[in-house]
Amino acid sequence: MLKKGCAIATVVLLAVYGFYLWLLWGRIETFPVFLLSGFGAIGFLMFFSQLKEVALGPSGSGPLKRAEQGLPLEDGREEAVWGPIEPLGATLEAPFSGRVCVAYEYDAKSGSRGEDDTASTIAGFALAPSVIRSSRGDVNLLGYGLLDQFPKKSVTGPEALDRANRYVGSTAFTEMGLTKIGAMISAMDSVLADDDGSVRQDMKTKDASPEELAACAFSEKVVLPGETVTAIGIWDAAKGGLVPKLRGKSTIVRLVPGGGAAMVAHAGKRPWGTLAFALVWAGFAHVFIYLVLRLSPK
């Protein structure tokens, strides 16, 4: 699922990039050709992807509107539900804080501030088999949704470091890094396609020694038992839950905090601001490309 999406995106990007290379080659020096082709390709694809979102509406808005209308869940269709999430069995324990939860993401970055552009020493996520008590009935969550919209909290203190060291000592990690990008994508693809409701993935970029961890900033995102969430995925009537794939159809299950009319209204907003940014980016890039074509004939 993830590998297929990455492959399609890569092919499209390379095709558009190749077109701009062909268009500009021999008109200016080699390095500016590569640079300007990159800006042109990114601007072109960004503009048309945002134009699609504005014209057709953001992905997920359709299932949310069906949920708001109270329509019955339809087997094999992408559906949305919201309500309190509860574990079907044992809960999880967040690695650094020890908070009881049904899902978590964690990250340990080198440096006391743990900036987003710093490589992670260790990172991972997990989901316990869970059910969402929705107005459309109890719905099992059978696929992991990245917690990108849940609040990230810093975890500090000697207890957090002690928990991190104990977690590293008892966990088998998948190696991350540019040289292992294929293995990383395969591992992520397998995890995101899992449909039994129990998910866990732990990754590292380097040896997570006690000294290395002591220099890290720790952060977590958690989903608490009883917290109101919205989940979007493919409804599998036989399993009574939302899954990432069913009968040749696939998606990435999405899990976000909150629900109800406010969620539907927010999801239905057209990304006009992003479209304007994409238009400015693409406009500037193509002005330069036009000037090159006009002033530097082959």
C-alpha positions as CSV (number, residue, x, y, z in Angstrom):
1,M,0.0,0.0,0.0
2,L,2.6,2.5,1.1
3,K,5.2,1.1,-1.4
4,K,2.7,1.4,-4.2
5,G,1.8,5.0,-3.3
6,C,5.5,6.0,-3.1
7,A,6.3,4.3,-6.4
8,I,3.4,6.1,-8.2
9,A,4.4,9.5,-6.7
10,T,8.1,8.9,-7.6
11,V,7.3,8.0,-11.2
12,V,5.0,11.1,-11.6
13,L,7.6,13.4,-10.1
14,L,10.5,12.0,-12.2
15,A,8.3,12.2,-15.4
16,V,7.5,15.9,-14.8
17,Y,11.1,16.6,-13.7
18,G,12.4,14.9,-16.9
19,F,10.1,17.1,-19.0
20,Y,11.5,20.3,-17.5
21,L,15.1,19.0,-18.0
22,W,14.3,18.3,-21.7
23,L,12.8,21.8,-22.0
24,L,15.7,23.7,-20.4
25,W,18.7,21.5,-21.4
26,G,21.4,23.4,-23.2
27,R,19.9,26.8,-22.7
28,I,21.7,27.7,-19.4
29,E,24.5,26.1,-17.4
30,T,24.0,22.5,-16.1
31,F,23.5,23.1,-12.4
32,P,20.8,25.8,-12.8
33,V,19.0,23.5,-15.2
34,F,18.7,20.8,-12.5
35,L,17.7,23.4,-9.9
36,L,15.1,25.2,-12.0
37,S,13.7,21.9,-13.2
38,G,13.2,20.8,-9.6
39,F,11.4,24.0,-8.7
40,G,9.2,23.8,-11.8
41,A,8.3,20.2,-11.2
42,I,7.5,20.7,-7.5
43,G,5.5,23.9,-8.2
44,F,3.5,22.2,-11.1
45,L,2.6,19.1,-9.0
46,M,1.8,21.1,-5.8
47,F,-0.5,23.5,-7.7
48,F,-2.5,20.8,-9.4
49,S,-2.8,18.6,-6.2
50,Q,-4.2,21.6,-4.3
51,L,-6.4,22.6,-7.1
52,K,-7.9,19.1,-7.0
53,E,-8.5,19.4,-3.2
54,V,-10.3,22.8,-3.8
55,A,-12.4,21.5,-6.6
56,L,-13.4,18.1,-5.2
57,G,-13.0,18.7,-1.5
58,P,-10.4,17.3,1.0
59,S,-10.1,13.6,1.2
60,G,-12.2,12.2,4.1
61,S,-14.9,14.9,3.9
62,G,-17.3,12.5,2.1
63,P,-17.2,9.7,4.8
64,L,-17.6,12.4,7.5
65,K,-20.7,13.8,5.9
66,R,-22.2,10.3,5.7
67,A,-21.5,9.8,9.4
68,E,-23.1,13.2,10.2
69,Q,-26.2,12.1,8.3
70,G,-26.4,8.9,10.2
71,L,-26.3,6.7,7.1
72,P,-25.7,3.0,7.7
73,L,-22.2,1.7,7.3
74,E,-21.6,0.2,3.9
75,D,-19.4,-2.9,3.4
76,G,-16.3,-2.1,1.3
77,R,-16.8,1.7,1.4
78,E,-14.6,4.3,3.1
79,E,-16.5,5.3,6.3
80,A,-16.0,7.5,9.3
81,V,-17.1,7.2,12.9
82,W,-16.5,9.1,16.1
83,G,-16.9,8.5,19.7
84,P,-15.0,7.4,22.8
85,I,-12.3,4.9,22.1
86,E,-11.8,1.9,24.5
87,P,-9.4,-1.0,24.6
88,L,-10.7,-4.4,23.8
89,G,-8.1,-6.0,26.1
90,A,-5.0,-4.8,27.9
91,T,-4.0,-1.1,27.5
92,L,-0.6,0.1,26.5
93,E,2.0,2.1,28.5
94,A,3.8,5.0,26.8
95,P,7.5,4.4,26.7
96,F,8.8,7.6,28.3
97,S,6.0,8.8,30.5
98,G,4.3,5.5,31.5
99,R,0.9,7.0,30.7
100,V,-1.8,4.4,30.2
101,C,-3.2,4.6,26.6
102,V,-4.6,2.7,23.7
103,A,-2.2,4.2,21.1
104,Y,1.1,6.1,21.3
105,E,3.9,7.6,19.2
106,Y,7.3,8.4,20.7
107,D,10.4,10.1,19.5
108,A,13.9,10.7,21.0
109,K,16.0,13.3,19.2
110,S,19.6,14.3,19.8
111,G,20.0,17.7,21.6
112,S,18.2,19.2,24.5
113,R,15.6,20.9,22.2
114,G,14.8,18.0,19.9
115,E,14.1,20.2,16.8
116,D,12.0,18.6,14.1
117,D,14.8,18.7,11.6
118,T,17.1,16.6,13.9
119,A,17.3,12.9,13.1
120,S,15.6,10.6,15.6
121,T,17.8,8.3,17.7
122,I,14.7,6.1,18.3
123,A,11.1,6.5,17.3
124,G,8.0,4.3,17.0
125,F,4.3,3.8,17.6
126,A,1.8,1.2,18.8
127,L,-1.9,0.5,18.9
128,A,-3.8,-1.8,21.2
129,P,-7.0,-3.6,19.8
130,S,-9.7,-1.0,20.4
131,V,-13.3,-0.2,19.7
132,I,-14.9,3.2,19.1
133,R,-18.4,3.5,20.7
134,S,-20.0,5.5,17.9
135,S,-23.6,6.6,17.2
136,R,-23.4,4.1,14.2
137,G,-22.6,1.3,16.6
138,D,-19.5,-0.2,18.1
139,V,-16.7,-0.1,15.5
140,N,-13.4,-1.9,15.9
141,L,-10.3,0.0,14.9
142,L,-8.3,-2.6,12.8
143,G,-5.6,-0.4,11.3
144,Y,-3.1,2.1,12.6
145,G,-3.6,5.8,11.9
146,L,-0.6,8.1,12.4
147,L,-1.2,10.5,15.3
148,D,-0.1,13.6,13.4
149,Q,-3.0,15.7,14.7
150,F,-2.7,14.7,18.3
151,P,-0.8,17.0,20.7
152,K,2.9,16.2,21.2
153,K,4.2,16.5,24.8
154,S,7.8,16.7,26.0
155,V,8.7,14.2,28.6
156,T,11.6,15.2,30.9
157,G,13.3,14.2,34.1
158,P,15.4,11.2,35.3
159,E,12.4,8.9,35.4
160,A,11.8,9.5,31.6
161,L,15.5,8.6,30.9
162,D,15.3,5.5,33.1
163,R,12.1,4.4,31.2
164,A,13.8,5.1,27.9
165,N,16.8,2.9,28.8
166,R,14.6,0.1,30.0
167,Y,12.5,0.3,26.8
168,V,15.6,0.1,24.6
169,G,16.9,-2.8,26.5
170,S,13.8,-4.9,26.0
171,T,12.9,-3.9,22.4
172,A,14.0,-5.2,19.0
173,F,14.4,-2.1,16.7
174,T,14.3,-1.8,12.9
175,E,17.3,0.1,11.6
176,M,16.5,3.5,9.9
177,G,18.7,5.5,7.5
178,L,19.2,6.5,3.9
179,T,20.9,3.2,3.1
180,K,18.0,1.2,4.5
181,I,15.1,3.2,3.0
182,G,13.8,0.2,1.1
183,A,13.6,-1.9,4.3
184,M,12.0,1.0,6.2
185,I,9.3,1.5,3.6
186,S,8.6,-2.3,3.5
187,A,8.3,-2.4,7.3
188,M,6.0,0.7,7.4
189,D,3.9,-0.8,4.6
190,S,3.5,-4.0,6.5
191,V,2.5,-2.2,9.7
192,L,0.1,0.2,8.1
193,A,-1.6,-2.7,6.2
194,D,-2.1,-4.7,9.4
195,D,-5.7,-5.4,10.0
196,D,-5.9,-7.2,13.3
197,G,-5.9,-4.1,15.5
198,S,-2.6,-4.8,17.2
199,V,0.2,-2.7,15.8
200,R,3.7,-1.9,17.0
201,Q,6.8,-0.5,15.2
202,D,10.1,0.5,16.8
203,M,12.9,2.2,14.8
204,K,16.4,3.6,15.4
205,T,19.1,5.4,13.4
206,K,22.1,4.6,15.6
207,D,23.1,2.7,18.7
208,A,20.8,3.9,21.5
209,S,23.4,3.7,24.3
210,P,22.7,5.2,27.7
211,E,25.0,8.1,26.8
212,E,23.2,8.7,23.5
213,L,19.8,8.7,25.2
214,A,21.0,11.0,28.0
215,A,21.7,13.7,25.3
216,C,18.2,13.2,23.7
217,A,14.9,15.2,24.1
218,F,11.9,12.9,24.6
219,S,8.4,13.5,23.2
220,E,5.2,11.4,23.0
221,K,1.7,11.5,21.6
222,V,-0.9,9.3,23.2
223,V,-4.6,8.4,22.8
224,L,-6.2,7.9,26.2
225,P,-8.9,5.4,27.0
226,G,-12.3,7.1,26.7
227,E,-10.9,10.0,24.6
228,T,-13.3,11.1,21.8
229,V,-11.7,10.4,18.4
230,T,-12.7,10.2,14.7
231,A,-11.5,7.3,12.6
232,I,-11.7,6.9,8.8
233,G,-11.1,3.7,7.0
234,I,-12.7,0.9,4.9
235,W,-15.7,-0.7,6.6
236,D,-15.4,-4.5,6.8
237,A,-18.8,-5.8,7.9
238,A,-17.5,-9.3,8.5
239,K,-14.9,-8.0,11.0
240,G,-17.1,-5.2,12.4
241,G,-14.4,-2.6,12.0
242,L,-12.4,-0.2,9.9
243,V,-9.6,-1.8,8.0
244,P,-6.8,-0.4,5.7
245,K,-7.6,-2.8,2.8
246,L,-10.5,-4.9,1.6
247,R,-11.1,-6.7,-1.7
248,G,-8.4,-4.8,-3.7
249,K,-9.2,-1.4,-2.2
250,S,-6.7,0.1,0.2
251,T,-6.3,3.3,2.2
252,I,-4.4,4.5,5.3
253,V,-6.7,4.5,8.3
254,R,-6.9,8.0,9.8
255,L,-7.3,8.7,13.5
256,V,-7.8,12.3,14.7
257,P,-8.9,13.8,18.0
258,G,-12.5,15.0,18.4
259,G,-15.6,14.4,16.4
260,G,-19.1,15.6,15.6
261,A,-20.3,18.6,13.5
262,A,-17.1,20.6,14.2
263,M,-15.0,17.8,12.7
264,V,-17.2,17.7,9.6
265,A,-17.0,21.5,9.2
266,H,-13.3,21.5,9.6
267,A,-12.7,18.7,7.2
268,G,-14.9,20.3,4.6
269,K,-12.9,23.5,4.4
270,R,-11.2,24.0,1.0
271,P,-7.4,24.6,1.3
272,W,-7.5,28.1,-0.3
273,G,-4.4,29.2,1.6
274,T,-2.3,26.3,0.4
275,L,-3.6,26.7,-3.1
276,A,-2.5,30.4,-3.0
277,F,1.0,29.4,-1.8
278,A,1.3,26.7,-4.5
279,L,0.2,29.3,-7.1
280,V,2.9,31.8,-6.0
281,W,5.6,29.0,-5.9
282,A,4.6,27.7,-9.4
283,G,4.2,31.2,-10.7
284,F,7.7,32.4,-9.7
285,A,9.3,29.1,-11.0
286,H,7.5,29.4,-14.3
287,V,8.3,33.0,-14.8
288,F,12.0,32.1,-14.6
289,I,11.5,29.2,-16.9
290,Y,9.7,31.4,-19.4
291,L,12.5,34.0,-19.3
292,V,15.1,31.2,-19.9
293,L,13.2,29.9,-22.9
294,R,12.7,33.4,-24.2
295,L,16.2,34.9,-23.7
296,S,18.3,31.8,-24.1
297,P,17.3,30.0,-27.4
298,K,19.1,26.8,-28.2
